[in-house]
């Protein structure tokens, strides 16, 4: 059953590729329409050219035959000798395409008439005297064309000398006049033209069929190759919409489809980065706000059970301090999550404001310097959150341990890196256990490593905390 289901899926994929709304059937239809149009135009051109060529040959042949018949039938027409005219016309009837041969006297009376085939039997035996254009004068040839035949009519000319009998035996010496003594008529059928047209149509139909079959095979192969990444991308997008975990789309070409696949892979990277950053922020909320609220809850319970006023007062003071710390924690988290106003300038302003609010109540002077290069990648929520945590940890250590009177903070932003420094003029911690393995220092180093950078803490002439972070446009700490 599993194999049958898999076969049905594969078959449905192939059918769907050439369904009415698919790209495959549209491309295939477009190719077939183009081939049909091109071959139709070529067929019309070929028929017109071949028909014109065949008609020209037929007209030339008819003119030649009517000229020969006009010259060879002079004696028979003059004597109105049917037997002689029969002998003269015997060879003409054997010519292909000749369907009627007729000879008339000068009054239009038929002296000889012979037709061949259905086309000849349908023709009128009478000389078309009512149409002046078909009744030539002198040596001209009248040509009349209908749908199925071409008629050639030429007068039979007799040279008349002073004595009429001499015109049969003497050449053109002396003065002579020309007189029309009759007409010859040859009708040529167009069956050869029709056969030529049908042959062209049949040949082009075969060519069109071959091209269409070849096009279907070629387009099927090419469309399958082109649409396979699109089908894969569609499945990935559908899985993404359903909340599933998906892998990268293979980039096989560098055309529009390849660029689309690359953009989709970049979107996956940004989505994973965003999810990782979100998970870390949730962990920060749990570890920070959760820990503070837990302590407040425990202290509140202790204060409720405390007997001495001093214990209650001490618990309330601790609760107040924790509440302020919690408010600062919430403020930093809200700022970190506010991506609409995320920039180095706003980050620097918030760091300056926080340093002043934190250090002023303890009588510690504060100074901050910023140097931001234009065009660098803007900070993301994760970077802001870690910098705030490092900053708070550094300021807390200064307040608790350094006995400093001045704190100087600087942030340097360049195209490839940022440097964040917090320095005080206190006692320093070069030889203290706090600088070597203090809990706050380890947290600072861990956060710097999380951002792909490093933290350096020195205690000579005061404590100096320096964070160096490389700027990577695809890193989760930076917005592209």
MOVEN-V160185 format. One record per residue. N is the residue number from 1. RES is the residue in one small letter. PHI is phi in radians with two decimals (NA if undefined). PSI is psi in whole degrees, -180 to 180 (999 if undefined). Layout:
# MOVEN-V160185
n,res,phi,psi
N,RES,PHI,PSI
N,RES,PHI,PSI
This chain:
# MOVEN-V160185
n,res,phi,psi
1,x,NA,-37
2,x,-1.13,-42
3,x,-1.12,-39
4,x,-1.13,-41
5,x,-1.12,-40
6,x,-1.13,-40
7,x,-1.13,-39
8,x,-1.11,-40
9,x,-1.10,-45
10,x,-1.11,-42
11,x,-1.14,-41
12,x,-1.15,-33
13,x,-1.14,-44
14,x,-1.16,-39
15,x,-1.18,-42
16,x,-1.14,-26
17,x,-1.15,-26
18,x,-2.06,31
19,x,-1.35,172
20,x,-1.07,-30
21,x,-1.75,7
22,x,-1.53,159
23,x,-1.16,-34
24,x,-1.07,-48
25,x,-1.20,-31
26,x,-1.19,-45
27,x,-1.12,-43
28,x,-1.09,-44
29,x,-1.09,-40
30,x,-1.10,-44
31,x,-1.11,-43
32,x,-1.14,-42
33,x,-1.08,-42
34,x,-1.09,-44
35,x,-1.10,-44
36,x,-1.09,-43
37,x,-1.12,-46
38,x,-1.10,-45
39,x,-1.19,-33
40,x,-1.14,-45
41,x,-1.11,-41
42,x,-1.13,-38
43,x,-1.14,-45
44,x,-1.06,-44
45,x,-1.12,-43
46,x,-1.14,-43
47,x,-1.09,-44
48,x,-1.09,-44
49,x,-1.19,-47
50,x,-1.19,-37
51,x,-1.16,-41
52,x,-1.12,-41
53,x,-1.16,-46
54,x,-1.16,-38
55,x,-1.12,-42
56,x,-1.06,-43
57,x,-1.10,-40
58,x,-1.16,-40
59,x,-1.16,-44
60,x,-1.07,-41
61,x,-1.16,-42
62,x,-1.10,-42
63,x,-1.11,-41
64,x,-1.11,-45
65,x,-1.13,-42
66,x,-1.21,-32
67,x,-1.15,-44
68,x,-1.11,-42
69,x,-1.17,-38
70,x,-1.12,-40
71,x,-1.29,-42
72,x,-1.35,-15
73,x,-1.77,14
74,x,-1.10,-47
75,x,-1.17,-43
76,x,-1.11,-38
77,x,-1.19,-43
78,x,-1.09,-43
79,x,-1.55,-7
80,x,0.90,47
81,x,-1.72,107
82,x,-1.17,-38
83,x,-1.10,-42
84,x,-1.15,-39
85,x,-1.16,-34
86,x,-1.10,-43
87,x,-1.09,-41
88,x,-1.14,-40
89,x,-1.52,-3
90,x,-1.02,-43
91,x,-1.26,-27
92,x,-1.25,-36
93,x,-1.20,-21
94,x,-1.43,-8
95,x,-1.27,139
96,x,-1.07,148
97,x,1.35,-11
98,x,-1.42,120
99,x,-1.94,-16
100,x,-2.70,136
101,x,-2.26,126
102,x,-2.44,147
103,x,-2.27,135
104,x,-2.22,157
105,x,-1.46,-176
106,x,-1.19,-19
107,x,-1.60,1
108,x,1.57,8
109,x,-1.39,134
110,x,-1.27,120
111,x,-1.61,-30
112,x,-2.66,139
113,x,-2.62,127
114,x,-2.55,130
115,x,-2.18,165
116,x,-2.51,130
117,x,1.44,171
118,x,-1.09,-38
119,x,-1.11,-38
120,x,-1.25,-34
121,x,-1.23,-23
122,x,-1.46,-9
123,x,-1.45,150
124,x,-1.30,135
125,x,-1.31,-15
126,x,-1.36,147
127,x,-1.25,126
128,x,-1.23,79
129,x,-1.31,-20
130,x,-1.34,-7
131,x,-1.99,104
132,x,-1.01,-32
133,x,-1.18,-24
134,x,-1.67,-6
135,x,-1.90,87
136,x,-1.26,156
137,x,-2.02,150
138,x,1.19,-138
139,x,-1.68,6
140,x,-1.27,155
141,x,-1.91,127
142,x,-1.63,133
143,x,-2.14,126
144,x,-2.19,127
145,x,-2.05,134
146,x,-2.07,-171
147,x,-1.13,-32
148,x,-2.02,-17
149,x,-2.46,166
150,x,-2.23,125
151,x,-1.78,139
152,x,-2.14,124
153,x,-2.21,129
154,x,-2.39,139
155,x,-1.25,150
156,x,-1.63,118
157,x,-1.76,135
158,x,-2.15,129
159,x,-1.45,128
160,x,-1.89,121
161,x,-1.67,179
162,x,-0.95,-36
163,x,-1.96,122
164,x,-1.09,-34
165,x,-1.18,-19
166,x,-1.27,-22
167,x,-1.16,-17
168,x,-1.52,-17
169,x,-2.16,-14
170,x,-2.00,155
171,x,-1.40,-166
172,x,-1.47,45
173,x,-1.56,140
174,x,1.48,-178
175,x,-1.52,134
176,x,-2.53,154
177,x,-2.04,157
178,x,-1.79,139
179,x,-2.40,138
180,x,-1.40,119
181,x,-1.92,-3
182,x,3.05,-172
183,x,-2.44,147
184,x,-2.02,146
185,x,-2.37,125
186,x,-2.19,132
187,x,-2.03,126
188,x,-1.84,130
189,x,-1.40,156
190,x,-1.73,19
191,x,-1.04,-35
192,x,-1.15,-36
193,x,-1.14,-44
194,x,-1.11,-40
195,x,-1.10,-39
196,x,-1.13,-41
197,x,-1.13,-45
198,x,-1.10,-38
199,x,-1.11,-40
200,x,-1.14,-44
201,x,-1.08,-44
202,x,-1.11,-44
203,x,-1.10,-45
204,x,-1.22,-32
205,x,-1.12,-42
206,x,-1.11,-43
207,x,-1.08,-43
208,x,-1.09,-42
209,x,-1.10,-43
210,x,-1.11,-44
211,x,-1.13,-41
212,x,-1.13,-44
213,x,-1.09,-45
214,x,-1.11,-38
215,x,-1.17,-42
216,x,-1.03,-45
217,x,-1.13,-45
218,x,-1.17,-45
219,x,-1.16,-38
220,x,-1.04,-45
221,x,-1.15,-46
222,x,-1.22,-42
223,x,-1.15,-38
224,x,-1.07,-40
225,x,-1.21,-36
226,x,-1.32,-41
227,x,-1.45,-14
228,x,-1.03,-47
229,x,-1.09,-34
230,x,-1.18,-40
231,x,-1.10,-44
232,x,-1.07,-43
233,x,-1.13,-39
234,x,-1.08,-44
235,x,-1.10,-40
236,x,-1.14,-43
237,x,-1.12,-41
238,x,-1.10,-44
239,x,-1.13,-36
240,x,-1.15,-40
241,x,-1.14,-30
242,x,-1.46,0
243,x,1.51,11
244,x,-1.42,163
245,x,-1.53,126
246,x,-2.18,159
247,x,-1.77,178
248,x,-1.22,152
249,x,-1.53,128
250,x,-1.12,135
251,x,-1.73,105
252,x,-1.67,-27
253,x,-2.35,172
254,x,-1.96,24
255,x,-1.52,-160
256,x,-1.06,-40
257,x,-1.18,-40
258,x,-1.10,-41
259,x,-1.16,-35
260,x,-1.12,-43
261,x,-1.11,-40
262,x,-1.10,-43
263,x,-1.10,-38
264,x,-1.15,-42
265,x,-1.11,-39
266,x,-1.10,-38
267,x,-1.11,-38
268,x,-1.09,-42
269,x,-1.05,-46
270,x,-1.14,-37
271,x,-1.15,-45
272,x,-1.12,-40
273,x,-1.09,-44
274,x,-1.11,-40
275,x,-1.15,-41
276,x,-1.10,-43
277,x,-1.11,-40
278,x,-1.12,-42
279,x,-1.08,-40
280,x,-1.18,-38
281,x,-1.14,-39
282,x,-1.08,-40
283,x,-1.13,-39
284,x,-1.11,-41
285,x,-1.09,-43
286,x,-1.12,-46
287,x,-1.28,-37
288,x,-1.47,-71
289,x,-1.10,-40
290,x,-1.07,-44
291,x,-1.12,-40
292,x,-1.15,-47
293,x,-1.12,-34
294,x,-1.12,-44
295,x,-1.10,-41
296,x,-1.08,-41
297,x,-1.10,-44
298,x,-1.13,-44
299,x,-1.13,-37
300,x,-1.11,-40
301,x,-1.16,-41
302,x,-1.13,-40
303,x,-1.13,-36
304,x,-1.15,-35
305,x,-1.59,-10
306,x,-1.17,149
307,x,-1.76,-45
308,x,-1.42,145
309,x,-1.09,-32
310,x,-1.11,-41
311,x,-1.13,-40
312,x,-1.14,-43
313,x,-1.11,-42
314,x,-1.13,-41
315,x,-1.13,-41
316,x,-1.16,-37
317,x,-1.10,-42
318,x,-1.14,-40
319,x,-1.09,-40
320,x,-1.09,-44
321,x,-1.11,-42
322,x,-1.14,-36
323,x,-1.13,-42
324,x,-1.11,-41
325,x,-1.11,-39
326,x,-1.13,-40
327,x,-1.10,-42
328,x,-1.12,-38
329,x,-1.11,-45
330,x,-1.11,-40
331,x,-1.09,-42
332,x,-1.19,-38
333,x,-1.16,-42
334,x,-1.11,-40
335,x,-1.15,-40
336,x,-1.12,-34
337,x,-1.44,-11
338,x,-1.46,84
339,x,-1.30,-19
340,x,-1.21,-23
341,x,-2.07,32
342,x,-1.57,117
343,x,-2.76,166
344,x,-1.16,-35
345,x,-1.15,-45
346,x,-1.20,-36
347,x,-1.10,-44
348,x,-1.10,-41
349,x,-1.10,-41
350,x,-1.17,-40
351,x,-1.10,-41
352,x,-1.12,-45
353,x,-1.12,-42
354,x,-1.17,-40
355,x,-1.08,-41
356,x,-1.15,-46
357,x,-1.12,-34
358,x,-1.37,-41
359,x,-1.58,-29
360,x,-1.03,-42
361,x,-1.09,-19
362,x,-1.77,9
363,x,1.23,25
364,x,-1.83,126
365,x,-1.20,151
366,x,-2.37,138
367,x,-2.51,140
368,x,-2.37,137
369,x,-2.15,135
370,x,-2.17,143
371,x,-2.46,98
372,x,-2.02,123
373,x,-1.45,139
374,x,-1.21,146
375,x,1.55,4
376,x,-1.41,159
377,x,-1.11,137
378,x,-1.35,152
379,x,-1.27,145
380,x,-1.71,178
381,x,-1.06,-40
382,x,-1.12,-42
383,x,-1.11,-46
384,x,-1.05,-43
385,x,-1.08,-45
386,x,-1.17,-39
387,x,-1.13,-40
388,x,-1.09,-40
389,x,-1.15,-45
390,x,-1.07,-43
391,x,-1.10,-46
392,x,-1.12,-41
393,x,-1.12,-43
394,x,-1.13,-44
395,x,-1.15,-38
396,x,-1.11,-42
397,x,-1.11,-40
398,x,-1.08,-45
399,x,-1.13,-40
400,x,-1.43,-35
401,x,-2.14,-23
402,x,-1.53,-26
403,x,0.97,38
404,x,-1.48,158
405,x,-1.95,-16
406,x,-2.49,140
407,x,-2.21,131
408,x,-2.08,126
409,x,-2.08,140
410,x,-2.43,148
411,x,-2.33,122
412,x,-2.00,123
413,x,-2.11,122
414,x,-2.20,176
415,x,-1.06,-34
416,x,-1.91,-6
417,x,-2.88,166
418,x,-2.30,150
419,x,-2.26,122
420,x,-2.05,124
421,x,-2.22,134
422,x,-2.17,120
423,x,-2.34,141
424,x,-2.19,171
425,x,-1.91,30
426,x,-1.46,-154
427,x,-1.30,-22
428,x,1.43,172
429,x,-2.49,35
430,x,-1.02,-42
431,x,-1.86,3
432,x,-1.47,155
433,x,-1.17,-26
434,x,-1.08,-44
435,x,-1.20,-31
436,x,-1.42,-45
437,x,-2.50,27
438,x,-1.12,152
439,x,-1.16,-42
440,x,-1.12,-39
441,x,-1.13,-40
442,x,-1.13,-36
443,x,-1.13,-41
444,x,-1.08,-46
445,x,-1.14,-38
446,x,-1.14,-40
447,x,-1.20,-38
448,x,-1.11,-42
449,x,-1.14,-35
450,x,-1.06,-32
451,x,-1.54,5
452,x,1.46,13
453,x,-2.04,-156
454,x,-2.55,156
455,x,-2.04,136
456,x,-2.15,124
457,x,-2.08,122
458,x,-2.18,154
459,x,-2.18,22
460,x,-1.51,122
461,x,1.00,52
462,x,1.73,169
463,x,-1.64,136
464,x,-2.22,119
465,x,-1.90,118
466,x,-2.15,129
467,x,-2.02,123
468,x,-1.99,126
469,x,-2.30,124
470,x,-1.27,144
471,x,-1.66,116
472,x,-2.12,124
473,x,-1.11,-27
474,x,-1.65,1
475,x,-1.37,150
476,x,-1.18,-14
477,x,-1.52,-6
478,x,-2.29,144
479,x,-1.59,136
480,x,-1.19,999
